[in-house]
Amino acid sequence: LSEVGTPLVKKMYNDAYLKLVEKQPALWGYFYDRYDHKKLSTAKEKLKSAFAKINSRAFTRKLEEDQPDLIIATHFYPAEIALRLRAKGKLRSKLHVVITDFQPHSFWVLEGTDHYYVADDETKHNLASRGVPSNIITVTGIPCDPKFAVKRDRRELCGKLGLDPSKFTVLLASGGMGVGPIEEIYRSILDLGARVPHLMVVCGRNEKLKASLDKVTVPAGVKAKV
């Protein structure tokens, strides 16, 4: 999204979102549920449209100039912008949307989208129940880097990480942004002691989280890698 809008958009969609999820998850849950399955009022739609117009001028100009044959969006915000331009006759591009959530929020339901790609059959059913024609929904799974599909030798990898391949290992992954109650989960697993002899944690780009986990005392008989 930093490539789509202004610094304000990046701040709101990245920093503010992360802080809300981490510090006030109940509040985030309230807003998530509040606007799911419900249409925004006309006034709110106009405000939302004005916000998008002001904060995506460079992206809008780029689309109008390039007129790509096909736009593939992995977030509803740029998809909305493309559809608004097309409705005004300023864009001729086809729009395909890749939903990167297992349970799509109503914000993903964008009238005029030419095709959707979803995680599984349940996601397809959910989307269809919201009025999206089934014939424009294809189940593909959530896209990921091809390197995750490469088979690796367990012993070789454990050797590089200093782990015993014969011992039970838990991987705690919190995504690229490292959000959520990761430290709480980390401490809970460590409390199990030697029953979980190997514990690895992925902090993503969250350096603060890594620094905090590095300070946690690891019990005897447990090897933890953060």
C-alpha positions as CSV (number, residue, x, y, z in Angstrom):
1,L,0.0,0.0,0.0
2,S,3.0,2.3,0.4
3,E,3.2,2.3,-3.4
4,V,-0.5,3.1,-3.8
5,G,-1.2,6.1,-1.6
6,T,0.4,8.9,0.3
7,P,2.4,8.6,3.5
8,L,-1.0,9.2,5.3
9,V,-2.4,6.0,3.7
10,K,0.7,4.0,4.7
11,K,0.5,5.3,8.2
12,M,-3.2,4.5,8.6
13,Y,-3.1,1.1,6.9
14,N,0.1,-0.1,8.4
15,D,1.2,1.6,11.6
16,A,-2.3,2.4,13.0
17,Y,-3.6,-1.0,12.0
18,L,-0.7,-2.8,13.7
19,K,-1.0,-0.8,16.9
20,L,-4.7,-1.4,17.1
21,V,-4.4,-5.1,16.6
22,E,-1.6,-5.4,19.1
23,K,-2.8,-2.9,21.8
24,Q,-6.6,-3.0,21.4
25,P,-7.6,-6.2,19.7
26,A,-11.2,-6.0,21.2
27,L,-11.7,-2.6,19.6
28,W,-10.3,-3.8,16.3
29,G,-12.7,-6.8,16.5
30,Y,-15.6,-4.5,17.2
31,F,-15.0,-2.4,14.1
32,Y,-14.3,-5.5,12.0
33,D,-17.6,-7.0,12.9
34,R,-19.5,-3.7,12.8
35,Y,-18.8,-3.1,9.1
36,D,-19.0,-6.7,8.0
37,H,-22.2,-7.8,6.2
38,K,-23.4,-4.2,6.3
39,K,-23.4,-1.5,3.6
40,L,-22.0,1.8,4.5
41,S,-24.4,4.8,4.5
42,T,-24.3,7.1,1.5
43,A,-22.5,9.8,3.6
44,K,-19.8,7.3,4.7
45,E,-19.4,6.0,1.2
46,K,-18.9,9.6,-0.1
47,L,-16.3,10.2,2.7
48,K,-14.6,7.0,1.9
49,S,-14.5,7.9,-1.8
50,A,-13.1,11.3,-1.1
51,F,-10.4,9.8,1.1
52,A,-9.4,7.4,-1.7
53,K,-9.3,10.2,-4.3
54,I,-7.2,12.5,-2.2
55,N,-4.7,9.8,-1.1
56,S,-4.2,7.9,-4.3
57,R,-3.6,10.5,-6.9
58,A,-0.3,9.2,-8.1
59,F,-1.6,5.6,-8.3
60,T,-4.7,6.8,-10.1
61,R,-2.6,8.8,-12.6
62,K,-0.4,5.8,-13.2
63,L,-3.4,3.6,-14.0
64,E,-4.9,6.1,-16.3
65,E,-1.7,6.5,-18.2
66,D,-0.7,2.9,-18.5
67,Q,-4.1,1.4,-19.1
68,P,-3.0,-2.2,-18.3
69,D,-4.9,-5.1,-19.8
70,L,-5.2,-6.8,-16.5
71,I,-5.0,-5.6,-12.9
72,I,-4.4,-8.2,-10.2
73,A,-5.1,-6.8,-6.7
74,T,-4.2,-8.5,-3.4
75,H,-5.9,-5.8,-1.3
76,F,-9.3,-4.3,-1.6
77,Y,-8.1,-0.7,-1.5
78,P,-6.3,-0.5,-4.9
79,A,-9.1,-2.7,-6.3
80,E,-11.7,-0.1,-5.2
81,I,-9.7,2.6,-6.9
82,A,-9.5,0.7,-10.1
83,L,-13.2,0.1,-10.1
84,R,-14.1,3.7,-9.4
85,L,-11.9,4.7,-12.4
86,R,-13.6,2.1,-14.6
87,A,-17.0,3.2,-13.6
88,K,-16.1,6.8,-14.8
89,G,-14.9,5.4,-18.1
90,K,-11.3,6.4,-17.3
91,L,-9.9,2.8,-17.2
92,R,-10.4,-0.2,-19.5
93,S,-8.5,-2.8,-17.5
94,K,-9.9,-6.1,-16.3
95,L,-9.8,-6.5,-12.6
96,H,-8.9,-9.8,-10.8
97,V,-8.8,-9.9,-7.0
98,V,-6.8,-12.4,-5.0
99,I,-8.3,-12.6,-1.5
100,T,-5.5,-13.3,1.0
101,D,-7.8,-14.1,3.9
102,F,-9.6,-17.4,4.6
103,Q,-12.7,-15.6,5.7
104,P,-13.4,-12.5,3.5
105,H,-14.7,-9.3,5.0
106,S,-17.4,-7.5,3.2
107,F,-14.8,-4.9,2.0
108,W,-13.6,-7.6,-0.4
109,V,-17.0,-7.7,-2.1
110,L,-16.5,-5.2,-4.9
111,E,-19.2,-5.0,-7.5
112,G,-17.7,-5.1,-11.0
113,T,-14.7,-7.3,-10.2
114,D,-14.1,-9.7,-13.1
115,H,-12.7,-12.6,-11.2
116,Y,-11.8,-13.7,-7.7
117,Y,-9.2,-16.2,-6.5
118,V,-9.7,-17.6,-3.0
119,A,-8.1,-19.9,-0.4
120,D,-10.5,-22.9,-0.3
121,D,-14.0,-24.1,-0.9
122,E,-15.3,-22.6,2.4
123,T,-14.0,-19.1,1.3
124,K,-15.7,-19.5,-2.0
125,H,-19.0,-20.4,-0.3
126,N,-18.6,-17.4,2.0
127,L,-18.0,-15.1,-0.9
128,A,-20.9,-16.5,-2.9
129,S,-23.2,-16.1,0.1
130,R,-22.5,-12.4,-0.1
131,G,-23.8,-12.2,-3.6
132,V,-20.7,-12.9,-5.7
133,P,-21.5,-15.2,-8.7
134,S,-19.8,-18.6,-8.2
135,N,-18.7,-18.7,-11.8
136,I,-16.2,-15.9,-11.2
137,I,-14.7,-17.5,-8.1
138,T,-11.7,-19.9,-8.5
139,V,-10.2,-21.8,-5.6
140,T,-6.4,-21.5,-5.9
141,G,-5.2,-21.4,-2.3
142,I,-3.4,-18.4,-0.9
143,P,-0.3,-17.5,-3.0
144,C,3.1,-17.8,-1.3
145,D,6.7,-17.7,-2.4
146,P,7.7,-20.8,-4.4
147,K,10.6,-21.5,-2.1
148,F,8.2,-22.7,0.5
149,A,7.2,-25.6,-1.8
150,V,10.8,-26.8,-2.1
151,K,11.5,-30.0,-0.2
152,R,14.5,-29.7,2.1
153,D,16.4,-32.3,4.1
154,R,15.4,-32.2,7.7
155,R,18.7,-33.3,9.1
156,E,20.6,-30.8,7.0
157,L,18.4,-27.9,8.1
158,C,18.5,-28.9,11.8
159,G,22.3,-29.1,11.5
160,K,22.4,-25.5,10.3
161,L,20.2,-24.4,13.1
162,G,21.9,-26.3,15.8
163,L,18.9,-28.5,16.5
164,D,18.5,-32.2,17.1
165,P,16.3,-33.6,14.3
166,S,15.1,-36.4,16.6
167,K,13.5,-34.0,19.1
168,F,10.1,-32.4,19.1
169,T,10.2,-28.9,17.6
170,V,7.6,-26.1,17.7
171,L,7.6,-23.2,15.2
172,L,5.8,-20.1,16.4
173,A,5.2,-17.9,13.4
174,S,3.5,-14.5,13.7
175,G,3.7,-13.3,10.1
176,G,5.9,-10.8,8.5
177,M,4.8,-8.0,10.8
178,G,5.1,-10.0,14.0
179,V,1.8,-9.0,15.6
180,G,-0.3,-10.6,18.2
181,P,0.3,-11.9,21.8
182,I,3.5,-13.6,20.7
183,E,5.4,-13.1,23.9
184,E,2.6,-14.4,25.9
185,I,2.4,-17.6,23.8
186,Y,6.2,-17.9,23.8
187,R,6.3,-17.8,27.6
188,S,3.5,-20.3,27.9
189,I,5.3,-22.8,25.7
190,L,8.5,-22.3,27.7
191,D,6.6,-23.1,30.8
192,L,6.1,-26.6,29.4
193,G,9.8,-27.1,30.0
194,A,11.6,-30.1,28.4
195,R,8.3,-31.3,27.0
196,V,9.0,-28.9,24.1
197,P,12.8,-29.2,23.8
198,H,13.1,-27.0,20.7
199,L,11.2,-23.8,20.1
200,M,11.7,-21.4,17.2
201,V,10.0,-18.1,16.8
202,V,9.6,-15.9,13.7
203,C,9.3,-12.2,14.5
204,G,9.2,-10.9,11.0
205,R,10.2,-7.3,10.8
206,N,9.2,-6.7,14.4
207,E,12.7,-5.9,16.0
208,K,11.1,-4.7,19.2
209,L,9.4,-8.1,19.6
210,K,12.7,-10.0,19.0
211,A,14.5,-7.8,21.5
212,S,11.8,-8.5,24.1
213,L,11.9,-12.3,23.5
214,D,15.7,-12.4,23.7
215,K,15.4,-11.2,27.3
216,V,13.2,-14.0,28.4
217,T,14.9,-16.7,30.4
218,V,14.8,-20.1,28.7
219,P,14.6,-23.1,31.1
220,A,17.1,-25.8,31.3
221,G,16.7,-28.6,28.7
222,V,15.1,-26.2,26.2
223,K,16.7,-24.7,23.1
224,A,14.9,-21.5,21.8
225,K,15.8,-19.6,18.7
226,V,14.3,-16.3,17.9
